[in-house]
Amino acid sequence: MVPGFTYLPPASRGDIAAAAEAYDAIVLIDGVFHHDLAPSPKECLAACRRVPMIGAASMGALRAAECWPYGLRPVGAIARWYIREVIDGDDEVAVLVHPEGHHALTVPSVNVRYVAWLARRRGLLTVAECDAFITGARSVYYMDRSWESALEHAPADLRDSIRAIAEREGDLKRWDARLAVRLIRRSPILCA
């Protein structure tokens, strides 16, 4: 936790507008979508015209990709993937979260993509194996996707190596969220 920051649960419709009234800047990381209405692009657009705003990691990356031409600053690999249309579905960042602790209980597709990329870069997976791993893992409903179910789509002899990568460094959403917090902590002016 960074002193001076207010941490709020995943944003729902109306939360971004309220934050723009209450705070000097907004870092949108996560938002609800399945059981409640998510912050809309229009709400984010209005907020980023009022206060500096960046989006990263999950719902933040998605909304930043939609609103970056209008001032919502995208941060991190996931936001870049959305902007470059490497990914385009909301389901890429979707996870089942604990209702009280708000921590992820499942694995988002973007983390599978990132681990597959790391494994390919290290010579563990071929391009075809990488694509099959990602496609197979994405076929698992987001509320059921675990590393166990995702790894069923990787070559059997490489599952332990890929699992090790996932456990050590495979949480891309977390990396992007930390990058966003570091950015605004160092210089809120960068968000303007």
TORPA-4810 file (N, C-alpha, C, O; in nm, 3 decimals):
<nodes>
NODE_1_0.083_-0.118_0.000_0.000_0.000_0.000_0.088_0.125_0.000_0.187_0.133_0.073_M
NODE_2_0.051_0.220_-0.082_0.126_0.344_-0.092_0.057_0.451_-0.007_-0.062_0.476_-0.024_V
NODE_3_0.131_0.514_0.084_0.070_0.620_0.166_0.017_0.732_0.077_0.077_0.767_-0.025_P
NODE_4_-0.096_0.787_0.116_-0.156_0.896_0.042_-0.251_0.851_-0.068_-0.319_0.934_-0.129_G
NODE_5_-0.256_0.721_-0.094_-0.346_0.668_-0.196_-0.469_0.611_-0.126_-0.459_0.558_-0.016_F
NODE_6_-0.583_0.623_-0.190_-0.705_0.560_-0.142_-0.732_0.441_-0.232_-0.744_0.455_-0.353_T
NODE_7_-0.741_0.323_-0.172_-0.768_0.202_-0.248_-0.915_0.167_-0.232_-0.967_0.160_-0.121_Y
NODE_8_-0.981_0.145_-0.344_-1.123_0.114_-0.345_-1.144_-0.022_-0.412_-1.058_-0.067_-0.487_L
NODE_9_-1.257_-0.087_-0.386_-1.284_-0.215_-0.452_-1.304_-0.196_-0.603_-1.313_-0.082_-0.650_P
NODE_10_-1.312_-0.305_-0.678_-1.335_-0.293_-0.823_-1.452_-0.198_-0.853_-1.557_-0.202_-0.789_P
NODE_11_-1.430_-0.114_-0.951_-1.527_-0.008_-0.983_-1.651_-0.062_-1.053_-1.644_-0.152_-1.137_A
NODE_12_-1.763_-0.005_-1.016_-1.888_-0.033_-1.087_-1.941_0.099_-1.143_-1.882_0.204_-1.119_S
NODE_13_-2.050_0.094_-1.216_-2.107_0.212_-1.279_-2.131_0.321_-1.174_-2.194_0.296_-1.071_R
NODE_14_-2.080_0.439_-1.201_-2.095_0.552_-1.111_-1.974_0.577_-1.022_-1.955_0.688_-0.973_G
NODE_15_-1.893_0.475_-1.000_-1.777_0.490_-0.911_-1.670_0.582_-0.968_-1.607_0.656_-0.894_D
NODE_16_-1.650_0.579_-1.098_-1.547_0.663_-1.160_-1.590_0.809_-1.155_-1.509_0.898_-1.129_I
NODE_17_-1.718_0.835_-1.180_-1.769_0.972_-1.172_-1.755_1.025_-1.030_-1.716_1.140_-1.010_A
NODE_18_-1.785_0.943_-0.931_-1.771_0.984_-0.791_-1.624_1.008_-0.757_-1.592_1.103_-0.685_A
NODE_19_-1.535_0.924_-0.806_-1.391_0.939_-0.779_-1.337_1.068_-0.841_-1.251_1.133_-0.783_A
NODE_20_-1.388_1.105_-0.958_-1.343_1.228_-1.023_-1.382_1.351_-0.941_-1.315_1.454_-0.948_A
NODE_21_-1.488_1.340_-0.865_-1.531_1.450_-0.776_-1.450_1.452_-0.647_-1.428_1.559_-0.590_E
NODE_22_-1.405_1.334_-0.601_-1.345_1.323_-0.468_-1.192_1.324_-0.467_-1.133_1.354_-0.363_A
NODE_23_-1.127_1.291_-0.578_-0.982_1.271_-0.577_-0.912_1.356_-0.683_-0.974_1.406_-0.777_Y
NODE_24_-0.781_1.371_-0.665_-0.699_1.451_-0.757_-0.663_1.377_-0.885_-0.636_1.439_-0.987_D
NODE_25_-0.662_1.245_-0.879_-0.627_1.162_-0.995_-0.690_1.025_-0.974_-0.725_0.988_-0.862_A
NODE_26_-0.704_0.952_-1.082_-0.763_0.819_-1.075_-0.672_0.720_-1.147_-0.622_0.747_-1.256_I
NODE_27_-0.650_0.607_-1.083_-0.585_0.493_-1.147_-0.690_0.382_-1.148_-0.719_0.322_-1.045_V
NODE_28_-0.746_0.356_-1.265_-0.846_0.249_-1.278_-0.773_0.120_-1.310_-0.706_0.108_-1.413_L
NODE_29_-0.787_0.026_-1.220_-0.725_-0.105_-1.239_-0.833_-0.208_-1.272_-0.829_-0.271_-1.377_I
NODE_30_-0.927_-0.223_-1.182_-1.023_-0.331_-1.195_-1.165_-0.279_-1.185_-1.190_-0.175_-1.125_D
NODE_31_-1.256_-0.352_-1.245_-1.397_-0.317_-1.241_-1.484_-0.440_-1.242_-1.440_-0.548_-1.281_G
NODE_32_-1.606_-0.425_-1.201_-1.702_-0.534_-1.204_-1.760_-0.544_-1.345_-1.748_-0.451_-1.424_V
NODE_33_-1.822_-0.656_-1.376_-1.887_-0.666_-1.506_-1.992_-0.775_-1.512_-2.088_-0.762_-1.588_F
NODE_34_-1.978_-0.878_-1.436_-2.069_-0.992_-1.451_-2.198_-0.973_-1.370_-2.307_-0.997_-1.421_H
NODE_35_-2.183_-0.931_-1.244_-2.299_-0.922_-1.155_-2.348_-0.779_-1.136_-2.448_-0.757_-1.067_H
NODE_36_-2.280_-0.683_-1.195_-2.315_-0.543_-1.181_-2.271_-0.471_-1.308_-2.200_-0.529_-1.390_D
NODE_37_-2.312_-0.349_-1.324_-2.272_-0.273_-1.442_-2.131_-0.219_-1.425_-2.097_-0.165_-1.320_L
NODE_38_-2.052_-0.234_-1.528_-1.914_-0.183_-1.528_-1.914_-0.034_-1.554_-2.011_0.020_-1.608_A
NODE_39_-1.804_0.035_-1.516_-1.792_0.175_-1.556_-1.796_0.183_-1.708_-1.729_0.107_-1.777_P
NODE_40_-1.874_0.275_-1.759_-1.887_0.286_-1.905_-1.773_0.370_-1.963_-1.712_0.449_-1.892_S
NODE_41_-1.745_0.354_-2.092_-1.647_0.441_-2.156_-1.685_0.589_-2.143_-1.598_0.675_-2.126_P
NODE_42_-1.814_0.619_-2.152_-1.860_0.757_-2.140_-1.829_0.814_-2.001_-1.787_0.929_-1.989_K
NODE_43_-1.849_0.734_-1.898_-1.818_0.777_-1.761_-1.668_0.801_-1.745_-1.627_0.899_-1.682_E
NODE_44_-1.587_0.713_-1.802_-1.442_0.728_-1.795_-1.395_0.850_-1.873_-1.305_0.922_-1.830_C
NODE_45_-1.456_0.874_-1.987_-1.423_0.991_-2.068_-1.450_1.120_-1.991_-1.366_1.210_-1.989_L
NODE_46_-1.565_1.129_-1.928_-1.598_1.248_-1.849_-1.501_1.265_-1.732_-1.460_1.377_-1.702_A
NODE_47_-1.464_1.156_-1.668_-1.373_1.163_-1.553_-1.234_1.208_-1.595_-1.173_1.291_-1.527_A
NODE_48_-1.184_1.156_-1.706_-1.047_1.191_-1.746_-1.038_1.333_-1.799_-0.928_1.387_-1.814_C
NODE_49_-1.149_1.394_-1.828_-1.150_1.536_-1.864_-1.150_1.625_-1.740_-1.122_1.745_-1.747_R
NODE_50_-1.182_1.564_-1.627_-1.190_1.638_-1.500_-1.060_1.626_-1.419_-1.013_1.725_-1.364_R
NODE_51_-1.003_1.505_-1.413_-0.880_1.480_-1.336_-0.789_1.389_-1.419_-0.836_1.317_-1.506_V
NODE_52_-0.658_1.393_-1.392_-0.570_1.298_-1.461_-0.614_1.155_-1.430_-0.647_1.122_-1.316_P
NODE_53_-0.614_1.070_-1.533_-0.663_0.933_-1.515_-0.581_0.839_-1.601_-0.556_0.865_-1.719_M
NODE_54_-0.541_0.729_-1.541_-0.475_0.625_-1.616_-0.549_0.494_-1.595_-0.617_0.475_-1.494_I
NODE_55_-0.534_0.405_-1.689_-0.598_0.275_-1.681_-0.498_0.167_-1.713_-0.416_0.181_-1.804_G
NODE_56_-0.505_0.060_-1.636_-0.410_-0.050_-1.654_-0.470_-0.180_-1.604_-0.567_-0.182_-1.529_A
NODE_57_-0.409_-0.289_-1.648_-0.424_-0.423_-1.592_-0.551_-0.499_-1.628_-0.541_-0.614_-1.673_A
NODE_58_-0.667_-0.442_-1.612_-0.790_-0.518_-1.630_-0.895_-0.426_-1.694_-0.879_-0.384_-1.808_S
NODE_59_-1.001_-0.395_-1.620_-1.100_-0.300_-1.672_-1.032_-0.168_-1.706_-1.071_-0.100_-1.801_M
NODE_60_-0.930_-0.132_-1.629_-0.857_-0.008_-1.657_-0.791_-0.010_-1.793_-0.795_0.089_-1.866_G
NODE_61_-0.731_-0.123_-1.829_-0.667_-0.136_-1.960_-0.770_-0.129_-2.072_-0.749_-0.066_-2.175_A
NODE_62_-0.882_-0.195_-2.050_-0.989_-0.198_-2.150_-1.045_-0.058_-2.174_-1.059_-0.016_-2.289_L
NODE_63_-1.077_0.014_-2.066_-1.131_0.149_-2.081_-1.025_0.246_-2.134_-1.058_0.336_-2.212_R
NODE_64_-0.900_0.229_-2.095_-0.793_0.316_-2.147_-0.777_0.296_-2.298_-0.756_0.393_-2.371_A
NODE_65_-0.788_0.173_-2.344_-0.777_0.147_-2.488_-0.891_0.211_-2.565_-0.874_0.254_-2.679_A
NODE_66_-1.008_0.217_-2.502_-1.124_0.279_-2.567_-1.118_0.432_-2.564_-1.167_0.498_-2.655_E
NODE_67_-1.057_0.488_-2.459_-1.064_0.633_-2.437_-0.930_0.705_-2.448_-0.923_0.825_-2.421_C
NODE_68_-0.823_0.634_-2.485_-0.692_0.701_-2.488_-0.686_0.821_-2.582_-0.617_0.918_-2.551_W
NODE_69_-0.755_0.820_-2.695_-0.746_0.939_-2.780_-0.805_1.065_-2.713_-0.782_1.177_-2.759_P
NODE_70_-0.881_1.044_-2.607_-0.950_1.155_-2.541_-0.891_1.190_-2.404_-0.947_1.272_-2.331_Y
NODE_71_-0.778_1.127_-2.369_-0.710_1.168_-2.247_-0.692_1.064_-2.139_-0.619_1.088_-2.043_G
NODE_72_-0.756_0.949_-2.150_-0.735_0.845_-2.049_-0.607_0.772_-2.086_-0.600_0.707_-2.191_L
NODE_73_-0.506_0.782_-2.003_-0.373_0.732_-2.037_-0.361_0.581_-2.015_-0.380_0.535_-1.902_R
NODE_74_-0.330_0.504_-2.119_-0.309_0.360_-2.103_-0.169_0.332_-2.049_-0.072_0.395_-2.089_P
NODE_75_-0.161_0.236_-1.958_-0.033_0.196_-1.900_-0.024_0.045_-1.901_-0.118_-0.025_-1.863_V
NODE_76_0.090_-0.006_-1.944_0.117_-0.149_-1.935_0.092_-0.227_-2.063_0.036_-0.177_-2.160_G
NODE_77_0.137_-0.350_-2.058_0.129_-0.438_-2.174_-0.014_-0.470_-2.214_-0.045_-0.475_-2.334_A
NODE_78_-0.101_-0.491_-2.119_-0.239_-0.530_-2.151_-0.310_-0.417_-2.225_-0.378_-0.441_-2.324_I
NODE_79_-0.294_-0.295_-2.178_-0.354_-0.180_-2.248_-0.298_-0.169_-2.389_-0.372_-0.143_-2.484_A
NODE_80_-0.167_-0.189_-2.404_-0.107_-0.185_-2.539_-0.164_-0.295_-2.627_-0.190_-0.273_-2.745_R
NODE_81_-0.183_-0.414_-2.571_-0.240_-0.524_-2.649_-0.379_-0.488_-2.699_-0.414_-0.516_-2.814_W
NODE_82_-0.459_-0.425_-2.613_-0.593_-0.383_-2.658_-0.584_-0.276_-2.767_-0.654_-0.285_-2.868_Y
NODE_83_-0.499_-0.177_-2.748_-0.485_-0.070_-2.846_-0.438_-0.124_-2.980_-0.487_-0.081_-3.085_I
NODE_84_-0.343_-0.216_-2.978_-0.288_-0.273_-3.101_-0.373_-0.387_-3.157_-0.340_-0.446_-3.259_R
NODE_85_-0.483_-0.416_-3.089_-0.577_-0.521_-3.129_-0.515_-0.660_-3.131_-0.555_-0.746_-3.209_E
NODE_86_-0.416_-0.680_-3.045_-0.362_-0.815_-3.023_-0.471_-0.896_-2.953_-0.489_-1.015_-2.980_V
NODE_87_-0.543_-0.830_-2.864_-0.660_-0.888_-2.798_-0.776_-0.792_-2.817_-0.756_-0.672_-2.836_I
NODE_88_-0.897_-0.845_-2.810_-1.011_-0.755_-2.828_-1.130_-0.789_-2.740_-1.228_-0.714_-2.737_D
NODE_89_-1.126_-0.899_-2.669_-1.241_-0.938_-2.589_-1.230_-0.897_-2.444_-1.122_-0.898_-2.385_G
NODE_90_-1.344_-0.859_-2.385_-1.348_-0.830_-2.242_-1.306_-0.952_-2.161_-1.250_-0.940_-2.053_D
NODE_91_-1.335_-1.070_-2.216_-1.305_-1.195_-2.145_-1.155_-1.217_-2.124_-1.116_-1.300_-2.042_D
NODE_92_-1.072_-1.146_-2.196_-0.927_-1.162_-2.181_-0.879_-1.126_-2.040_-0.783_-1.183_-1.990_E
NODE_93_-0.946_-1.032_-1.976_-0.906_-0.988_-1.842_-1.001_-1.036_-1.733_-0.980_-1.008_-1.615_V
NODE_94_-1.105_-1.108_-1.771_-1.207_-1.151_-1.676_-1.156_-1.258_-1.581_-1.088_-1.352_-1.622_A
NODE_95_-1.189_-1.240_-1.454_-1.158_-1.340_-1.351_-1.273_-1.345_-1.252_-1.348_-1.249_-1.236_V
NODE_96_-1.284_-1.457_-1.186_-1.374_-1.470_-1.073_-1.297_-1.418_-0.952_-1.184_-1.460_-0.928_L
NODE_97_-1.359_-1.326_-0.875_-1.290_-1.269_-0.759_-1.362_-1.305_-0.630_-1.482_-1.329_-0.627_V
NODE_98_-1.284_-1.307_-0.524_-1.339_-1.331_-0.391_-1.430_-1.213_-0.356_-1.390_-1.098_-0.374_H
NODE_99_-1.551_-1.238_-0.307_-1.645_-1.129_-0.283_-1.601_-1.029_-0.176_-1.643_-0.913_-0.179_P
NODE_100_-1.518_-1.070_-0.083_-1.475_-0.979_0.023_-1.332_-0.930_0.002_-1.305_-0.810_0.013_E
NODE_101_-1.240_-1.021_-0.028_-1.100_-0.984_-0.044_-1.066_-0.929_-0.181_-0.960_-0.868_-0.199_G
NODE_102_-1.154_-0.950_-0.278_-1.137_-0.903_-0.415_-1.013_-0.958_-0.484_-0.966_-0.899_-0.581_H
NODE_103_-0.957_-1.069_-0.437_-0.843_-1.129_-0.505_-0.894_-1.232_-0.606_-1.000_-1.292_-0.590_H
NODE_104_-0.816_-1.250_-0.710_-0.855_-1.339_-0.819_-0.860_-1.485_-0.772_-0.772_-1.532_-0.701_A
NODE_105_-0.965_-1.553_-0.812_-0.980_-1.696_-0.782_-0.955_-1.780_-0.907_-0.942_-1.902_-0.898_L
NODE_106_-0.950_-1.714_-1.023_-0.925_-1.784_-1.149_-0.815_-1.712_-1.225_-0.763_-1.610_-1.179_T
NODE_107_-0.779_-1.765_-1.341_-0.668_-1.712_-1.419_-0.721_-1.642_-1.544_-0.796_-1.701_-1.621_V
NODE_108_-0.682_-1.517_-1.565_-0.727_-1.446_-1.686_-0.648_-1.491_-1.809_-0.533_-1.534_-1.798_P
NODE_109_-0.710_-1.481_-1.923_-0.644_-1.519_-2.049_-0.517_-1.440_-2.074_-0.420_-1.493_-2.129_S
NODE_110_-0.515_-1.312_-2.033_-0.394_-1.232_-2.057_-0.273_-1.290_-1.984_-0.160_-1.281_-2.033_V
NODE_111_-0.296_-1.349_-1.867_-0.184_-1.410_-1.796_-0.137_-1.537_-1.867_-0.018_-1.567_-1.871_N
NODE_112_-0.232_-1.612_-1.923_-0.194_-1.730_-2.001_-0.114_-1.687_-2.124_-0.011_-1.747_-2.156_V
NODE_113_-0.160_-1.583_-2.192_-0.087_-1.532_-2.310_0.056_-1.491_-2.272_0.151_-1.522_-2.343_R
NODE_114_0.069_-1.422_-2.159_0.199_-1.375_-2.115_0.292_-1.492_-2.082_0.408_-1.492_-2.122_Y
NODE_115_0.241_-1.590_-2.011_0.323_-1.707_-1.977_0.360_-1.783_-2.105_0.474_-1.830_-2.117_V
NODE_116_0.269_-1.794_-2.198_0.299_-1.861_-2.326_0.408_-1.784_-2.400_0.500_-1.844_-2.456_A
NODE_117_0.398_-1.651_-2.399_0.501_-1.569_-2.463_0.636_-1.589_-2.397_0.737_-1.604_-2.465_W
NODE_118_0.639_-1.590_-2.263_0.765_-1.612_-2.191_0.822_-1.750_-2.225_0.942_-1.764_-2.247_L
NODE_119_0.736_-1.852_-2.228_0.781_-1.988_-2.258_0.834_-1.998_-2.401_0.934_-2.065_-2.426_A
NODE_120_0.769_-1.931_-2.493_0.815_-1.931_-2.632_0.948_-1.858_-2.645_1.039_-1.903_-2.714_R
NODE_121_0.959_-1.745_-2.578_1.081_-1.665_-2.582_1.201_-1.743_-2.526_1.314_-1.723_-2.568_R
NODE_122_1.173_-1.831_-2.430_1.279_-1.911_-2.368_1.303_-2.042_-2.441_1.382_-2.125_-2.396_R
NODE_123_1.236_-2.060_-2.552_1.259_-2.178_-2.634_1.186_-2.303_-2.587_1.216_-2.413_-2.634_G
NODE_124_1.091_-2.289_-2.497_1.016_-2.405_-2.449_0.903_-2.444_-2.544_0.878_-2.563_-2.565_L
NODE_125_0.835_-2.346_-2.599_0.721_-2.371_-2.687_0.750_-2.322_-2.828_0.816_-2.220_-2.848_L
NODE_126_0.699_-2.396_-2.925_0.701_-2.348_-3.063_0.584_-2.251_-3.081_0.499_-2.240_-2.992_T
NODE_127_0.580_-2.183_-3.193_0.469_-2.092_-3.221_0.337_-2.169_-3.220_0.238_-2.123_-3.163_V
NODE_128_0.334_-2.286_-3.282_0.212_-2.366_-3.288_0.169_-2.413_-3.148_0.051_-2.410_-3.116_A
NODE_129_0.265_-2.455_-3.066_0.233_-2.499_-2.929_0.183_-2.382_-2.845_0.092_-2.397_-2.764_E
NODE_130_0.242_-2.268_-2.866_0.201_-2.146_-2.796_0.057_-2.112_-2.832_-0.025_-2.086_-2.744_C
NODE_131_0.027_-2.111_-2.960_-0.109_-2.080_-3.006_-0.211_-2.181_-2.953_-0.320_-2.143_-2.911_D
NODE_132_-0.175_-2.310_-2.954_-0.266_-2.413_-2.904_-0.290_-2.398_-2.755_-0.402_-2.417_-2.707_A
NODE_133_-0.186_-2.364_-2.682_-0.198_-2.342_-2.537_-0.294_-2.226_-2.508_-0.382_-2.238_-2.423_F
NODE_134_-0.276_-2.116_-2.577_-0.361_-1.999_-2.556_-0.505_-2.029_-2.596_-0.598_-2.001_-2.520_I
NODE_135_-0.523_-2.086_-2.714_-0.658_-2.116_-2.764_-0.729_-2.214_-2.672_-0.847_-2.196_-2.640_T
NODE_136_-0.659_-2.317_-2.629_-0.718_-2.416_-2.539_-0.756_-2.356_-2.405_-0.865_-2.383_-2.354_G
NODE_137_-0.668_-2.276_-2.349_-0.697_-2.214_-2.220_-0.814_-2.117_-2.231_-0.896_-2.108_-2.140_A
NODE_138_-0.822_-2.044_-2.342_-0.934_-1.951_-2.362_-1.067_-2.024_-2.377_-1.172_-1.965_-2.353_R
NODE_139_-1.063_-2.150_-2.418_-1.187_-2.225_-2.434_-1.249_-2.263_-2.299_-1.365_-2.304_-2.293_S
NODE_140_-1.172_-2.251_-2.192_-1.223_-2.278_-2.058_-1.294_-2.152_-2.008_-1.237_-2.043_-2.010_V
NODE_141_-1.418_-2.167_-1.965_-1.496_-2.053_-1.915_-1.416_-1.981_-1.807_-1.355_-2.045_-1.721_Y
NODE_142_-1.417_-1.848_-1.810_-1.331_-1.770_-1.721_-1.353_-1.801_-1.573_-1.258_-1.792_-1.495_Y
NODE_143_-1.474_-1.837_-1.534_-1.501_-1.869_-1.393_-1.447_-2.006_-1.354_-1.445_-2.040_-1.235_M
NODE_144_-1.404_-2.083_-1.451_-1.349_-2.217_-1.424_-1.201_-2.228_-1.456_-1.138_-2.330_-1.425_D
NODE_145_-1.143_-2.124_-1.516_-1.005_-2.132_-1.564_-0.905_-2.120_-1.449_-0.899_-2.019_-1.380_R
NODE_146_-0.829_-2.225_-1.431_-0.720_-2.228_-1.332_-0.592_-2.259_-1.410_-0.597_-2.290_-1.529_S
NODE_147_-0.479_-2.252_-1.342_-0.356_-2.292_-1.410_-0.363_-2.440_-1.444_-0.309_-2.483_-1.546_W
NODE_148_-0.427_-2.520_-1.360_-0.440_-2.663_-1.389_-0.517_-2.685_-1.520_-0.473_-2.761_-1.606_E
NODE_149_-0.631_-2.617_-1.535_-0.710_-2.637_-1.657_-0.641_-2.576_-1.778_-0.651_-2.630_-1.888_S
NODE_150_-0.571_-2.465_-1.760_-0.498_-2.404_-1.872_-0.383_-2.493_-1.917_-0.362_-2.513_-2.036_A
NODE_151_-0.310_-2.547_-1.821_-0.193_-2.629_-1.854_-0.228_-2.761_-1.923_-0.142_-2.824_-1.984_L
NODE_152_-0.353_-2.802_-1.914_-0.396_-2.921_-1.988_-0.380_-2.902_-2.139_-0.380_-2.999_-2.214_E
NODE_153_-0.368_-2.778_-2.183_-0.357_-2.746_-2.325_-0.212_-2.720_-2.367_-0.185_-2.683_-2.482_H
NODE_154_-0.120_-2.739_-2.275_0.024_-2.727_-2.305_0.081_-2.868_-2.323_0.023_-2.964_-2.273_A
NODE_155_0.193_-2.881_-2.393_0.255_-3.013_-2.407_0.283_-3.074_-2.269_0.337_-3.007_-2.180_P
NODE_156_0.246_-3.200_-2.252_0.254_-3.267_-2.121_0.394_-3.261_-2.060_0.408_-3.241_-1.940_A
NODE_157_0.496_-3.279_-2.143_0.633_-3.282_-2.091_0.685_-3.144_-2.049_0.791_-3.134_-1.988_D
NODE_158_0.611_-3.038_-2.082_0.655_-2.901_-2.049_0.569_-2.835_-1.941_0.595_-2.721_-1.902_L
NODE_159_0.468_-2.905_-1.893_0.374_-2.843_-1.799_0.441_-2.796_-1.670_0.410_-2.688_-1.620_R
NODE_160_0.532_-2.875_-1.617_0.599_-2.833_-1.493_0.682_-2.707_-1.515_0.684_-2.618_-1.430_D
NODE_161_0.750_-2.699_-1.627_0.832_-2.581_-1.657_0.745_-2.458_-1.678_0.778_-2.348_-1.632_S
NODE_162_0.634_-2.476_-1.747_0.543_-2.364_-1.772_0.476_-2.321_-1.642_0.458_-2.202_-1.618_I
NODE_163_0.439_-2.417_-1.558_0.379_-2.385_-1.428_0.477_-2.302_-1.343_0.437_-2.208_-1.275_R
NODE_164_0.605_-2.338_-1.348_0.707_-2.263_-1.272_0.715_-2.118_-1.320_0.726_-2.027_-1.238_A
NODE_165_0.708_-2.098_-1.450_0.709_-1.962_-1.505_0.585_-1.887_-1.455_0.594_-1.772_-1.413_I
NODE_166_0.470_-1.953_-1.461_0.345_-1.890_-1.418_0.352_-1.850_-1.271_0.310_-1.740_-1.235_A
NODE_167_0.405_-1.936_-1.188_0.410_-1.908_-1.045_0.510_-1.797_-1.012_0.484_-1.715_-0.924_E
NODE_168_0.621_-1.793_-1.081_0.725_-1.694_-1.052_0.695_-1.556_-1.108_0.717_-1.455_-1.042_R
NODE_169_0.646_-1.554_-1.232_0.639_-1.424_-1.300_0.521_-1.408_-1.393_0.521_-1.318_-1.477_E
NODE_170_0.421_-1.493_-1.382_0.315_-1.496_-1.481_0.193_-1.410_-1.458_0.096_-1.420_-1.534_G
NODE_171_0.194_-1.325_-1.356_0.075_-1.244_-1.329_0.090_-1.106_-1.394_0.123_-1.008_-1.328_D
NODE_172_0.065_-1.101_-1.522_0.080_-0.976_-1.598_-0.013_-0.867_-1.547_0.025_-0.750_-1.544_L
NODE_173_-0.134_-0.903_-1.506_-0.225_-0.802_-1.453_-0.164_-0.734_-1.330_-0.175_-0.612_-1.315_K
NODE_174_-0.101_-0.809_-1.245_-0.036_-0.752_-1.126_0.081_-0.662_-1.165_0.097_-0.553_-1.110_R
NODE_175_0.163_-0.707_-1.262_0.276_-0.625_-1.308_0.227_-0.491_-1.362_0.284_-0.387_-1.330_W
NODE_176_0.122_-0.495_-1.443_0.070_-0.372_-1.502_0.009_-0.280_-1.396_0.025_-0.158_-1.403_D
NODE_177_-0.060_-0.338_-1.298_-0.118_-0.257_-1.191_-0.009_-0.188_-1.110_-0.021_-0.070_-1.077_A
NODE_178_0.096_-0.260_-1.079_0.208_-0.201_-1.005_0.275_-0.089_-1.085_0.313_0.014_-1.029_R
NODE_179_0.290_-0.110_-1.214_0.348_-0.008_-1.300_0.263_0.120_-1.297_0.317_0.230_-1.290_L
NODE_180_0.133_0.105_-1.302_0.043_0.221_-1.300_0.055_0.298_-1.169_0.060_0.421_-1.169_A
NODE_181_0.060_0.226_-1.059_0.073_0.293_-0.929_0.208_0.363_-0.918_0.216_0.475_-0.868_V
NODE_182_0.314_0.297_-0.963_0.447_0.362_-0.961_0.448_0.488_-1.047_0.506_0.589_-1.008_R
NODE_183_0.385_0.481_-1.162_0.383_0.597_-1.251_0.314_0.716_-1.187_0.368_0.827_-1.187_L
NODE_184_0.197_0.695_-1.134_0.124_0.809_-1.077_0.187_0.855_-0.947_0.177_0.972_-0.911_I
NODE_185_0.252_0.764_-0.878_0.322_0.802_-0.753_0.440_0.894_-0.783_0.465_0.991_-0.712_R
NODE_186_0.512_0.862_-0.890_0.629_0.943_-0.927_0.591_1.078_-0.982_0.654_1.179_-0.950_R
NODE_187_0.489_1.081_-1.065_0.456_1.206_-1.129_0.313_1.208_-1.181_0.288_1.167_-1.295_S
NODE_188_0.219_1.254_-1.099_0.080_1.262_-1.147_0.066_1.346_-1.275_-0.028_1.328_-1.351_P
NODE_189_0.160_1.436_-1.297_0.154_1.521_-1.416_0.166_1.438_-1.545_0.118_1.479_-1.650_I
NODE_190_0.229_1.318_-1.534_0.242_1.231_-1.651_0.108_1.184_-1.701_0.094_1.144_-1.817_L
NODE_191_0.010_1.189_-1.615_-0.123_1.140_-1.654_-0.203_1.244_-1.729_-0.305_1.212_-1.791_C
NODE_192_-0.160_1.366_-1.724_-0.238_1.474_-1.787_-0.222_1.473_-1.938_-0.280_1.556_-2.007_A
</nodes>
